[in-house]
Amino acid sequence: MTAPSTFGLSSEARNLHWLLTNLVEEVPGILSVAVVSSDGLLLLSSDQDRIDAAREAQAVRRTGPRGSAADLATVVSGVGSLTIGAARLMDFGNVKHTMVAMDEGSLFVMSISDGSLLGVHGSADADMSVIAYHMALFVGRAGHVLTPELRSELRKSLESESTSAGSTR
């Protein structure tokens, strides 16, 4: 994983980057991770190379690439919204987590706080219980620091990375 630049970020933002990096590097089977705001915007991703590739490809073709961090954020947001709507319809309370098992991998979505979501794309051979456990640890550590101010800072950081990446190409 290529570590994103944390220069100029608050200590909370740097800590969140560190937690995300640690999650990806320590848990076998995790392919990529995205933290998504309640309005579906990517706040943080484990895959800086894919973010850059996605931005580059979007400049060339407007459809967007498959497998990018932006795609993971879109899927996480959609799955989160669908399950929240289902829980409201069934009057079963809040959604804690969602897991989608596929032939070649899995998707895990867990609520963080205030509508934010943690999404993990896992490989087919990943131990789902280990991933879920480590996601819960991440949520427990990150949930209290993911304030509106921090979400705004993370969004601005992604936007400035996008702007600076675009100007160097």
C-alpha positions as CSV (number, residue, x, y, z in Angstrom):
1,M,0.0,0.0,0.0
2,T,1.2,3.5,-0.8
3,A,0.8,5.7,2.2
4,P,-1.1,8.9,1.4
5,S,0.6,12.1,2.4
6,T,-0.4,13.3,5.8
7,F,1.6,16.5,5.8
8,G,-0.4,19.4,7.1
9,L,-3.2,17.3,8.6
10,S,-4.4,17.4,12.1
11,S,-3.3,14.8,14.6
12,E,-6.8,13.2,14.4
13,A,-6.6,12.9,10.6
14,R,-3.1,11.5,10.8
15,N,-4.2,8.9,13.4
16,L,-7.2,7.9,11.2
17,H,-4.8,7.4,8.3
18,W,-2.6,5.3,10.5
19,L,-5.5,3.2,11.7
20,L,-6.6,2.6,8.1
21,T,-3.0,1.7,7.0
22,N,-2.7,-0.6,10.0
23,L,-6.0,-2.3,9.2
24,V,-4.9,-3.1,5.6
25,E,-1.4,-4.2,6.5
26,E,-2.3,-6.3,9.5
27,V,-5.4,-8.2,8.3
28,P,-4.8,-10.9,5.7
29,G,-7.2,-10.9,2.8
30,I,-8.1,-7.3,2.8
31,L,-7.8,-5.9,-0.7
32,S,-9.0,-2.4,-0.2
33,V,-10.8,-0.2,2.3
34,A,-12.9,3.0,2.1
35,V,-14.3,5.3,4.6
36,V,-17.4,7.0,3.2
37,S,-19.4,10.0,4.6
38,S,-23.1,9.8,5.2
39,D,-23.6,11.6,1.9
40,G,-21.6,9.0,0.0
41,L,-18.3,10.9,-0.4
42,L,-15.0,9.1,-0.1
43,L,-13.2,10.4,3.0
44,L,-10.3,8.0,3.2
45,S,-9.0,5.1,1.2
46,S,-6.3,2.4,1.6
47,D,-5.5,2.5,-2.1
48,Q,-3.8,5.8,-3.1
49,D,-2.5,4.2,-6.4
50,R,-6.0,3.3,-7.4
51,I,-7.3,6.7,-6.5
52,D,-4.7,8.3,-8.8
53,A,-5.5,5.8,-11.5
54,A,-9.2,6.4,-11.2
55,R,-8.7,10.2,-11.5
56,E,-6.4,9.7,-14.5
57,A,-8.9,7.4,-16.2
58,Q,-11.9,9.7,-15.5
59,A,-10.1,12.5,-17.3
60,V,-9.8,10.2,-20.4
61,R,-13.2,8.5,-20.2
62,R,-16.2,9.6,-18.1
63,T,-17.5,6.2,-17.1
64,G,-14.8,5.6,-14.4
65,P,-12.7,2.6,-13.9
66,R,-13.7,-0.7,-12.3
67,G,-12.1,-1.5,-8.9
68,S,-11.1,2.0,-8.0
69,A,-11.4,3.5,-4.5
70,A,-14.2,5.7,-5.9
71,D,-16.0,2.6,-7.1
72,L,-15.7,1.0,-3.7
73,A,-17.0,4.2,-2.0
74,T,-20.0,4.1,-4.4
75,V,-20.8,0.5,-3.6
76,V,-20.4,1.0,0.1
77,S,-22.6,4.0,0.1
78,G,-25.3,2.2,-1.9
79,V,-25.2,-1.0,0.2
80,G,-25.3,1.1,3.3
81,S,-28.3,3.2,2.1
82,L,-30.2,0.0,1.0
83,T,-29.7,-1.7,4.4
84,I,-30.6,1.4,6.4
85,G,-33.8,1.7,4.3
86,A,-34.6,-2.0,4.9
87,A,-34.0,-1.7,8.6
88,R,-36.3,1.3,8.8
89,L,-39.0,-0.4,6.7
90,M,-38.9,-3.5,9.0
91,D,-38.6,-1.4,12.1
92,F,-35.6,-3.4,13.4
93,G,-33.4,-0.5,14.6
94,N,-30.0,0.6,13.3
95,V,-27.9,-1.4,10.9
96,K,-24.6,-2.5,12.6
97,H,-22.9,-4.3,9.7
98,T,-23.6,-5.9,6.3
99,M,-21.7,-8.7,4.6
100,V,-22.0,-9.7,0.9
101,A,-20.3,-13.0,0.0
102,M,-19.5,-13.5,-3.7
103,D,-17.7,-16.3,-5.6
104,E,-14.4,-14.3,-5.8
105,G,-14.5,-12.2,-2.7
106,S,-16.5,-10.4,-0.2
107,L,-17.7,-6.9,0.8
108,F,-18.1,-5.8,4.4
109,V,-19.9,-2.5,5.4
110,M,-20.0,-1.3,9.0
111,S,-21.4,1.9,10.4
112,I,-18.9,4.1,12.0
113,S,-20.7,7.2,13.4
114,D,-23.1,9.8,12.3
115,G,-24.0,7.9,9.1
116,S,-20.3,7.3,8.0
117,L,-19.4,3.9,6.8
118,L,-16.4,1.6,6.7
119,G,-16.2,-0.6,3.6
120,V,-13.8,-3.5,3.2
121,H,-13.3,-5.5,0.0
122,G,-11.9,-8.9,0.9
123,S,-10.4,-11.7,-1.1
124,A,-12.2,-15.0,-1.5
125,D,-9.9,-16.8,0.9
126,A,-10.2,-14.2,3.6
127,D,-11.4,-15.2,7.1
128,M,-14.6,-13.2,7.3
129,S,-14.7,-13.3,11.1
130,V,-11.2,-11.9,11.4
131,I,-12.0,-9.1,9.0
132,A,-15.2,-8.3,10.9
133,Y,-13.4,-8.3,14.2
134,H,-10.7,-5.9,13.0
135,M,-13.3,-3.7,11.4
136,A,-15.1,-3.5,14.7
137,L,-11.8,-2.4,16.4
138,F,-11.3,0.2,13.7
139,V,-14.9,1.6,14.2
140,G,-14.4,1.6,18.0
141,R,-11.2,3.6,17.7
142,A,-12.3,5.9,14.9
143,G,-15.9,6.5,15.7
144,H,-15.4,9.1,18.4
145,V,-12.8,11.1,16.3
146,L,-14.8,11.2,13.1
147,T,-16.4,14.6,13.8
148,P,-17.9,16.9,11.1
149,E,-14.7,18.9,11.3
150,L,-12.5,15.9,10.6
151,R,-14.8,14.7,7.8
152,S,-14.5,18.2,6.2
153,E,-10.7,18.1,6.6
154,L,-10.4,14.7,5.0
155,R,-12.6,15.7,2.1
156,K,-10.5,18.9,1.5
157,S,-7.3,16.7,1.7
158,L,-8.6,14.4,-1.0
159,E,-9.7,17.3,-3.1
160,S,-6.3,19.0,-2.8
161,E,-4.5,15.8,-3.6
162,S,-6.7,15.5,-6.7
163,T,-5.9,19.1,-7.7
164,S,-2.2,18.8,-7.2
165,A,-2.1,15.4,-9.0
166,G,-3.9,17.0,-11.9
167,S,-1.5,19.9,-12.2
168,T,1.6,17.7,-12.2
169,R,0.4,15.6,-15.2
